[in-house]
Structure formats: structure tokens, C-alpha cells
Amino acid sequence: MVRLEFQVKDPVGLLPEAAGKLVKEAIQCTSRVEIRKGEKSGDAKLIFHVLSLSAKAGENLEILVEGEKEQEEAIRLKEFIELNM
């Protein structure tokens, strides 16, 4: 399992447009992709789960990638997050 951590940089938080982009990227992964904020977690391939975290600006989120291609897919997700989140 590969763990990624990032901070929400948008001053208004993780809005549906950005969440949708993250979901589209996660869907391309063959691995299981989970997103967490504190005690809350969900499937990063489902927009409802990502939005239900209600991530605000400055909050930390964690993504867990688990599967046969977890290393490559985690690198791709990390690059996406650095450019878009």
C-alpha cells in the first residue's frame, strides 16, 4: 500500500469541479484508491465519497493506493495532485 498526503490549497476548499477531476484520475487506476480526512474515508473513485469529506482550505487529506500497480499509479496520482489540487 502506498500512502500520499496533501493539503487542500484552494481557499474555498475541495469544490465539485476539483473533486471530479480527482475522481476521473482515480478511476483510471486499477488499484483500490481510498481518500481520507481524519476519521472519515471513502472510495476516491466515487464523487459522492470525495465530496462527503467536506475538505476545507488548509486541511490535510490522505490517499491510499493498493493493488498490483500501486507504485506507478501512486506516482501518477501524486503528479496530478501537485498540478491540480
TAURRA-V680067 format. One record per backbone hydrogen bond with DSSP energy under -0.5 kcal/mol. CO is the residue of the C=O (numbers start at 0). NH is the residue of the N-H. E is the energy in kcal/mol with one decimal. If there is no record, write none. Layout:
<<CO,NH,E> <CO,NH,E>>
This chain:
<<1,64,-2.7> <3,62,-2.9> <5,60,-3.3> <7,57,-3.1> <9,12,-2.0> <12,14,-1.2> <14,18,-2.7> <15,19,-2.6> <16,20,-1.7> <17,21,-2.1> <18,22,-2.5> <19,23,-2.4> <20,24,-1.9> <21,25,-2.6> <22,26,-2.6> <23,27,-0.8> <24,27,-0.6> <25,28,-1.7> <31,33,-0.5> <31,65,-2.5> <32,43,-2.4> <33,63,-2.6> <34,41,-2.2> <35,61,-2.4> <36,39,-1.9> <39,36,-2.5> <41,34,-2.9> <41,43,-0.5> <42,45,-1.8> <44,46,-0.5> <45,48,-0.5> <45,49,-1.9> <46,50,-2.8> <47,51,-1.9> <49,52,-1.1> <50,53,-1.9> <54,13,-2.5> <55,58,-2.0> <58,7,-2.6> <60,5,-2.5> <61,35,-2.9> <62,3,-3.1> <63,33,-2.7> <64,1,-2.7> <65,31,-3.1> <66,69,-1.4> <68,72,-2.6> <69,73,-2.4> <70,74,-1.9> <71,75,-2.1> <72,76,-2.5> <73,77,-2.6> <74,78,-2.4> <75,79,-2.1> <76,80,-2.8> <77,81,-2.5> <78,82,-1.6> <79,83,-2.2> <80,84,-2.6> <84,8,-1.5>>
